[in-house]
Amino acid sequence: MADATVRSARGRVLRYVVVVLVLAMSLAYVVLTFDWRAIGAALANANLVLLIVGGCSTILAYFAVRAARWAVVLRGSGLRLPFGALYRWSVFSQAAIIVTPFQSGEMVKIELMRSAGLGTRIEGYGGLVVERAADVGVLIAIAAVAVLANLDRLFAFASAVWVVAALGAVGVAVLLLVARRRLGFLTDLARSASDVARHPGVLVAVVGLTFVAWSIVALGWLLCFRSVGVVVSYTGHDGSDVSGAEYKHGELVKKGERGVWNEPLLPGKYAFNTYAGKVITVPTTNFILKWTKGETGFHRFDENLSEVSLITKDAFEPSLPLSVVVHNDYRKAPLVVQRFGDVKRLVEQTLDPMVAAYFKNIAQTRTLIQLLQERSLIQAISSEEMKARFGHYNLELEEVLIGTPTAAQGDKHIATILEQLRSRQIAEEQIETYARHDPLPV
């Protein structure tokens, strides 16, 4: 008896260790694979009120519908449990799904139900089989409608709906037939699932709630959309180029055709199939690019930029920090995406070397003292001259802001020159002061 108790305790400890290890590996995978900077940039551009209120509302509604669906499934097995407990367990289960592989967090709610003494594992996992089958069936139906609706040369949207409805009816009929016959090789798990599936009313309610749940998920995604997007479509007709003969960097197509659309999606909510195309966000408000190491603008396009290294006419080597205010016309956003792929690639591969070369050329025509004293003039000239260069890449330059040149670490020459300049100014002021106090006799 004691040996059995020890073995049972060891088994529980081993299970706990395995669970903790799987959870730790899953969390590590999430932390290491998520693009946190992209998520932060997306949140920075989002309407936080709409995101928080709309997102939280849809999440809570989704949890409620999932709990209601589970309650219906369990009633098909003869179990009637309090909805509050089912909702609480569903919340824990959905939270576990985020950090567990293969959505295995669904098992949490079943184990919680069993621990409370309100049901068995067979009943819980049998119901889970029915829920998963409903999820798969509804998602396949939604995908089929989307695919058939896109083939407008063969099917109208209404025809697609009728075709999918007929396929769904056939699938439900087959499921009922298999459940009624109870094939001899079915396990206890399958028998528990078939007990639920043999009730047509339960099946209809489960499928309906499943459709509502996934509709809430789609609504939650739609509430999070808030940016101008350039669409790169993988499907549709082969369209003709509408970019014009003078544009030689690629082709643009009309909306709905295969390729980069010439019309961007304006800020708003759109139902867009991300498997059939890609939306690349392009900011249309003014954004700042900072050539300063350790500082980044709002959209983080400049996170890899640093000060421009210069060589002046008198052979000094200062570093010049500067900022550029840029605006992107939303009508030209497709041209930027077609030519460069995204704004960050444009900044790093084109604007960075162009701006650096421009100010290197400026520095070679001036001494260090002139570079310091003529900063405002250089800033005004560069703002005007670089507008045409930015315009060549379909960007609008608003302003160039130049900082104070700094010396590299360990370089004392610039500091020496500045100290000599200050000493010279002090000496000149002292001469002027002495001349005023002790004027020479006439």
Residue pairs with C-beta under 8 A, 6 or more apart in sequence:
22 100
22 101
23 99
23 100
26 99
26 100
26 101
27 99
30 98
30 99
37 300
37 303
40 300
41 299
41 300
42 281
43 51
44 298
44 299
45 226
45 227
45 281
45 283
45 299
46 224
46 226
47 226
50 223
50 226
51 223
51 224
54 220
54 223
54 224
55 220
55 223
55 224
58 216
58 217
58 219
58 220
58 223
59 220
61 216
62 94
62 213
62 216
62 217
62 220
63 87
63 90
63 91
63 94
64 87
65 209
65 212
65 213
65 216
66 90
66 94
66 213
67 83
67 86
67 87
67 89
67 90
68 83
68 209
69 131
69 134
69 205
69 206
69 209
69 210
69 213
70 86
70 90
70 109
70 127
70 131
71 81
71 83
71 86
72 202
72 205
72 206
72 209
73 127
73 130
73 131
73 196
73 202
73 206
74 80
74 81
74 86
74 119
74 123
74 127
75 202
76 127
76 130
76 195
76 196
76 197
76 199
76 202
77 123
77 126
77 127
77 192
77 195
77 196
79 118
79 119
79 123
81 113
81 118
81 119
85 113
85 116
85 118
86 109
89 108
89 109
89 112
89 113
90 109
92 108
92 109
92 112
93 105
93 106
93 107
93 108
93 109
93 112
94 105
95 105
96 104
96 105
96 106
96 108
97 103
97 104
97 105
97 106
98 105
99 105
106 128
106 131
107 125
107 128
109 124
110 121
110 124
110 125
110 128
111 121
113 119
113 124
114 120
114 121
114 124
122 188
122 189
122 192
123 192
125 189
125 192
126 188
126 189
126 190
126 191
126 192
126 193
126 195
126 196
127 192
127 193
127 196
129 189
129 190
129 192
129 193
130 193
130 196
130 197
130 206
131 206
131 210
133 175
133 193
134 206
134 207
134 210
135 210
135 214
137 168
137 171
137 207
137 210
138 207
138 210
138 211
138 214
139 214
141 164
141 167
141 168
142 214
144 160
144 163
144 164
144 167
145 157
145 160
145 161
145 164
146 273
146 276
148 155
148 159
148 160
148 163
148 164
149 155
149 157
149 160
150 235
150 236
150 276
155 163
172 203
172 207
175 197
175 203
176 197
176 198
176 200
176 203
178 194
179 193
179 194
179 195
179 197
179 198
180 194
180 198
182 191
182 194
186 194
196 202
197 203
218 271
222 269
222 270
222 271
223 269
225 268
225 269
225 270
226 267
226 268
227 267
227 281
227 282
227 283
228 264
228 265
228 266
228 267
228 281
228 282
228 283
228 284
228 330
228 333
229 264
229 265
229 270
229 279
229 280
229 281
229 282
230 260
230 261
230 264
230 265
230 279
230 280
230 281
230 282
230 333
230 334
230 336
230 337
231 255
231 260
231 261
231 264
231 265
231 272
231 277
231 278
231 279
232 259
232 260
232 261
232 277
232 278
232 279
232 280
232 337
233 253
233 256
233 257
233 258
233 259
233 260
233 261
233 276
233 277
234 258
234 276
234 277
234 278
235 258
235 276
235 277
236 256
236 257
236 258
237 256
237 257
237 258
238 257
238 258
239 253
239 254
239 257
239 258
239 259
240 253
241 251
241 252
241 253
242 252
242 253
242 254
242 262
243 250
243 251
243 252
243 262
243 335
243 338
247 335
249 335
249 338
249 339
250 260
250 338
250 339
251 259
251 260
251 338
252 259
252 260
252 261
252 262
252 334
252 335
252 338
253 259
253 260
253 261
253 262
254 261
254 262
254 263
255 261
255 262
255 263
260 334
260 337
260 338
261 334
262 334
263 334
264 282
264 330
264 331
264 333
264 334
265 272
265 279
266 330
272 279
280 337
280 341
280 342
282 328
282 330
282 333
282 336
282 337
282 342
282 343
283 299
283 328
283 343
284 327
284 328
284 329
284 330
284 333
285 327
286 325
286 326
286 327
286 398
287 297
287 298
287 299
287 301
287 325
287 326
287 327
287 328
288 297
288 298
288 302
288 323
288 324
288 325
288 326
289 297
289 301
289 302
289 305
289 323
289 324
289 326
289 347
289 351
290 296
290 297
290 302
290 305
290 321
290 322
290 323
291 302
291 305
291 306
291 307
291 308
291 320
291 321
291 322
291 323
291 324
291 352
291 355
291 356
292 305
292 306
292 307
292 321
292 322
292 323
292 403
293 305
293 306
293 307
296 302
296 303
299 343
300 344
301 343
301 344
301 347
302 347
304 348
305 347
305 348
305 352
307 319
307 320
307 321
307 322
307 406
308 319
308 320
308 322
308 355
308 356
308 359
308 360
309 317
309 319
309 320
309 356
309 360
310 317
310 318
310 319
310 320
310 359
310 360
310 363
310 371
310 405
311 317
311 360
311 363
311 364
312 318
312 363
312 364
312 366
312 367
312 368
312 371
313 363
313 364
313 365
313 366
313 367
313 370
314 367
314 368
316 367
316 368
316 413
316 414
316 417
317 407
317 408
317 411
318 363
318 368
318 371
318 405
318 406
318 407
318 414
319 405
319 406
319 407
319 408
320 359
320 363
320 402
320 403
320 405
321 402
321 403
321 404
321 406
322 355
322 359
322 400
322 401
322 402
322 403
323 400
323 401
323 403
324 351
324 355
324 386
324 397
324 399
324 400
324 401
325 397
325 398
325 399
325 400
325 401
326 390
326 395
326 396
326 397
326 398
327 395
327 396
327 398
328 336
328 343
328 394
328 395
328 396
329 394
329 396
332 394
335 394
336 343
336 346
336 393
336 394
336 395
339 346
339 393
339 394
340 346
340 349
340 350
340 393
346 393
346 395
350 393
351 390
351 393
354 389
355 386
358 382
358 385
358 386
358 389
359 382
362 378
362 382
363 371
366 374
368 405
368 414
368 417
369 417
369 421
371 378
371 405
372 404
372 405
375 402
375 404
378 402
379 400
379 401
379 402
382 400
382 402
383 397
383 399
383 400
386 397
386 400
387 396
387 397
389 397
390 396
390 397
391 397
405 414
406 414
407 413
407 414
407 415
